Amino acid sequence: MKVDISVIILSWDDRQHLEECLESLSHGLKSRAMEVIVVDNASTDGSPEMVENKFPQVNLIRNRENLGFSKGNNIGLRASQGRYVCLLNSDIILLDDCLEALADYMDQHTEIGMIGPKILNADQTHQSSCRKFPNWRNNFCSATGLANVFRHSKFFSGEHMFYFKGDRTMDVDVLVGCFWVARREALRDYGLLDEDFFMYGEDVDWCKRCWKSGWRVTFFPGARAIHYGGGSSAKKDVVWVEMTQQRSLLHYWSKHHGKFGQFGIRAILILHRLVRWGSALAKRVMRPSCRRKSKNRMQLNWACLQDLFAGSSPESVHRIENSGTTQSPSDG
């Protein structure tokens, strides 16, 4: 039987969520042939052994080291056969006939190259999963704090579309990378994930290339899934996470907007870090009870500022060293 949907789950030390995710797949399809591929990024918590013992039908690929989000998912994509390819974070739980509904909608709308469902928090409230492409205005609003002050304003929002409540089907710039379904035919046009993004930013780049190739990116609330959030990345040191996000953003701007664009976004990021460093300094002076926390925030933003002035390469993001951990996360 031909495979209709290939489900690829990238996992790193997230055994409990991974098990729940795989169990939720058992009622995700009614009439379509499905294959499930788990790509394990060198977990040490027994995740791969759990998959082998409890889900023998799953194709388990075990990496010797943590290869990051993009490269790990690309291994699964190359091994997949389905007409549709679904990339899932390990902390996703599918509800109702989620995959069936997404595949049905794509069957009816052949110009869609990528689709995502309505994402819910653990308490089943709406979780923002759509973004605008980065530009100088929305990045400036984020850097200066305007996006937080006017959280539900479309004009002042950053990349995140917090003003959108996920209550209608619509084309969007970007679907956050916790849950995607891509059309195989379209994937041949816009290609695999960019492995220069170790983690973060690859979702924006992938959606950008999908649109550039003439395919639509669509949010479809007729399908629903729970995303617990955090997952593997919650285990990372905060310096590693923020510096990785920063470098990924610089790489995106360099790739899609050239040297001038990267220079502009670097200036905005410097402003952002200076604002946050100054805010932490003010809290340290005015609120003695928060001195330790404020000091940590000052050190974090100073480290990110140093990295910005050093002009380090975004491709070397996986080499960032910090005292908090020696491992690297898998989810984007």
C-alpha positions in Angstrom: 0.0 0.0 0.0 1.3 3.5 -0.9 2.0 5.7 2.1 -0.2 8.7 2.2 1.2 10.5 5.2 4.7 10.3 6.7 4.9 11.5 10.3 8.4 12.5 11.5 9.0 13.2 15.1 12.3 14.6 16.3 13.1 13.7 19.9 15.8 14.6 22.4 15.4 13.5 26.1 11.7 13.9 26.1 10.5 10.4 26.8 7.2 11.0 28.5 5.9 13.5 25.9 7.2 11.3 23.0 5.2 8.3 24.3 2.1 10.4 24.6 2.6 11.8 21.1 3.0 8.4 19.6 -0.1 7.1 21.4 -2.2 10.1 20.1 -1.2 9.1 16.5 -3.1 5.9 16.9 -6.4 7.7 16.4 -5.1 10.4 14.0 -6.1 8.7 10.8 -9.1 6.5 9.7 -8.6 5.8 6.0 -5.1 6.8 5.0 -1.9 4.8 5.1 0.6 6.3 7.5 4.2 5.7 8.4 5.8 7.0 11.6 9.5 7.9 11.8 11.1 8.9 15.1 14.5 10.5 14.7 16.3 10.4 18.0 19.0 13.0 18.6 21.2 10.9 21.0 18.8 10.8 23.9 20.1 9.5 27.2 16.7 9.1 29.0 15.6 5.8 27.5 13.5 7.4 24.7 14.7 5.1 21.9 14.4 2.0 24.0 10.8 3.0 24.8 10.0 3.4 21.1 11.5 0.0 20.3 9.6 -1.8 23.1 6.2 0.0 22.9 6.0 1.0 19.3 7.7 -1.7 17.2 5.9 -0.5 14.0 7.7 2.9 14.2 10.8 3.4 12.1 13.4 4.5 14.7 16.5 6.4 13.5 19.1 6.8 16.2 21.7 9.6 15.7 25.0 9.2 17.4 25.0 12.9 18.4 22.5 15.7 18.6 22.4 17.1 15.1 20.0 19.9 15.8 16.4 20.6 14.6 17.0 21.1 10.9 19.5 18.4 10.3 17.6 15.9 12.4 14.3 16.5 10.6 16.0 16.4 7.3 17.2 12.8 8.1 13.5 11.9 8.6 12.4 13.7 5.5 14.9 11.8 3.3 13.7 8.5 4.8 10.0 9.3 4.3 7.8 8.1 1.4 4.4 9.8 2.0 2.5 12.1 -0.4 2.2 14.4 2.6 5.0 14.8 5.2 4.1 15.8 8.8 6.8 17.2 11.1 5.9 17.0 14.8 7.6 18.2 17.9 7.7 15.4 20.5 5.5 17.4 22.9 2.5 17.5 20.5 -0.7 15.6 21.2 -3.1 15.2 18.2 -6.8 15.6 18.9 -9.7 14.0 17.1 -9.0 13.4 13.4 -6.3 16.0 13.2 -4.2 14.5 10.4 -7.2 13.3 8.5 -8.7 16.8 8.5 -5.4 18.5 7.4 -4.9 16.0 4.5 -8.5 16.3 3.4 -8.2 20.1 3.2 -4.9 19.9 1.3 -6.6 17.4 -1.1 -9.3 20.1 -1.8 -6.8 23.0 -2.1 -3.9 21.8 -4.3 -2.2 25.2 -4.2 -1.3 24.8 -0.5 2.3 23.7 0.0 2.3 23.7 3.8 -0.5 23.7 6.4 -0.8 23.8 10.2 -3.6 23.1 12.7 -4.9 25.2 15.5 -2.4 24.8 18.4 -3.7 24.6 22.0 -2.1 24.9 25.3 -2.4 22.0 27.8 -5.6 23.6 29.2 -6.9 23.8 25.6 -6.7 27.6 25.4 -5.4 29.1 22.1 -1.7 29.1 21.6 -0.3 31.5 19.0 1.3 29.6 16.2 1.3 32.1 13.3 3.8 34.8 12.6 4.6 37.6 10.2 7.9 37.6 8.3 10.6 39.6 10.2 10.9 43.2 9.1 12.5 46.3 10.5 9.2 47.6 11.9 8.1 44.5 13.8 11.6 43.8 15.0 11.9 47.3 16.2 8.6 47.0 18.1 9.9 43.9 19.8 13.3 45.4 20.6 11.8 48.5 22.2 9.1 46.6 24.1 6.2 48.2 22.1 5.0 44.7 21.1 4.6 43.8 24.8 2.9 47.0 25.8 0.4 46.8 22.8 0.3 43.0 22.8 -3.0 42.8 20.9 -2.3 45.6 18.4 -1.7 44.5 14.8 0.4 47.6 14.1 2.7 47.4 17.0 3.0 43.6 17.2 6.3 41.9 16.7 6.5 38.8 14.5 4.1 36.9 16.7 0.5 37.4 15.7 -0.9 37.5 19.3 -3.9 39.6 18.0 -5.0 36.6 15.9 -7.1 34.2 17.9 -7.0 31.3 15.5 -10.7 31.5 14.8 -10.6 31.2 11.0 -8.8 29.6 8.1 -6.3 32.0 6.5 -3.0 32.1 4.7 -0.1 33.3 6.9 3.5 34.2 6.4 4.9 31.7 8.9 3.6 28.6 10.8 5.6 28.0 14.0 7.6 24.8 13.6 6.0 22.6 16.2 3.6 21.1 13.7 3.7 21.2 9.9 2.2 19.2 7.1 4.0 19.7 3.8 3.0 18.5 0.3 5.7 16.3 -1.2 5.3 17.9 -4.6 5.8 21.4 -3.1 8.7 20.1 -1.0 10.6 19.3 -4.2 10.3 23.0 -5.1 11.3 24.7 -1.8 13.6 22.0 -0.5 14.5 20.6 2.9 15.2 22.6 6.1 18.3 24.9 6.0 20.8 23.1 8.2 22.7 26.3 8.9 19.9 26.9 11.4 20.8 24.6 14.2 17.7 25.6 16.1 15.2 28.5 15.8 14.5 30.5 12.6 14.3 27.5 10.4 10.5 27.7 10.4 10.6 31.3 9.2 13.1 30.4 6.4 11.2 27.3 5.3 7.9 29.2 5.0 9.6 32.0 3.2 11.0 29.6 0.6 7.6 27.9 0.3 5.9 31.3 -0.6 8.8 32.2 -2.9 8.2 28.9 -4.8 4.6 29.8 -5.5 3.0 27.7 -2.8 0.6 28.8 -0.1 1.1 28.5 3.7 -2.2 28.0 5.4 -3.5 28.0 9.0 -6.4 25.6 9.4 -8.4 25.6 12.7 -10.5 22.6 11.6 -7.7 20.4 12.9 -6.4 20.8 16.5 -3.5 19.6 18.5 -2.1 20.3 22.0 1.5 21.7 22.3 2.9 21.5 25.8 5.8 23.8 24.9 9.3 23.8 26.2 10.1 20.2 25.6 13.8 19.6 24.9 14.6 23.3 24.7 13.4 23.8 28.3 16.5 21.9 29.4 18.9 24.4 27.8 20.8 27.1 29.5 19.1 30.5 28.9 22.3 32.0 27.5 22.5 29.3 25.0 18.9 29.7 24.0 18.9 33.5 23.6 22.2 33.5 21.8 21.1 30.8 19.4 17.9 32.7 18.6 19.9 35.9 18.0 22.3 34.2 15.6 19.5 32.4 13.8 17.8 35.8 13.2 21.0 37.3 11.9 21.4 34.3 9.5 17.9 34.7 8.2 18.4 38.4 7.5 21.7 37.7 5.8 20.2 35.0 3.7 17.0 36.9 2.6 18.0 40.5 2.8 21.8 40.6 2.2 24.5 42.5 4.1 22.5 45.7 4.4 19.6 43.9 5.9 21.8 42.1 8.4 23.5 45.3 9.3 20.1 46.9 10.1 18.8 44.0 12.1 22.1 43.8 14.0 21.6 47.5 15.0 18.1 46.7 16.2 19.3 43.8 18.2 22.0 45.9 19.9 19.2 48.4 20.8 17.1 45.5 22.1 19.9 44.2 24.3 20.8 47.7 25.6 17.2 48.3 26.6 17.0 45.0 28.4 20.4 45.5 30.1 19.3 49.0 31.3 16.0 47.7 32.5 17.7 44.9 34.6 20.1 47.5 36.0 17.2 49.8 37.1 15.5 46.8 38.8 18.7 45.9 40.6 19.0 49.4 42.0 15.4 50.0 42.8 14.4 46.5 44.0 17.1 45.0 46.3 15.1 41.8 46.6 15.6 41.2 42.9 19.3 41.9 42.8 20.4 38.4 42.0 17.9 37.9 39.3 18.6 41.3 37.8 22.3 40.6 37.9 21.7 37.4 35.9 19.7 39.3 33.3 22.4 41.9 33.0 25.0 39.2 32.4 22.8 37.4 29.9 22.2 40.6 27.8 25.9 41.6 28.1 26.9 38.2 26.7 24.5 38.7 23.8 25.8 42.2 23.2 29.4 40.9 23.1 28.3 38.3 20.6 26.7 40.9 18.4 29.7 43.2 18.4 32.0 40.2 17.7 30.1 39.5 14.5 30.2 35.7 15.1 29.0 33.4 12.3 25.4 32.1 12.6 26.5 28.9 11.1 28.6 28.2 14.2 25.7 28.4 16.6 26.1 24.8 17.7 29.5 25.6 19.0 28.3 28.1 21.6 29.7 27.1 25.0 28.1 27.9 28.4 28.4 26.6 31.9 24.8 25.5 32.1 25.0 22.4 29.9 27.0 20.5 27.3 24.0 19.1 25.4 22.0 20.7 22.6 18.3 20.8 22.1 16.3 19.2 19.3 13.1 21.2 18.9 12.6 24.4 17.2 
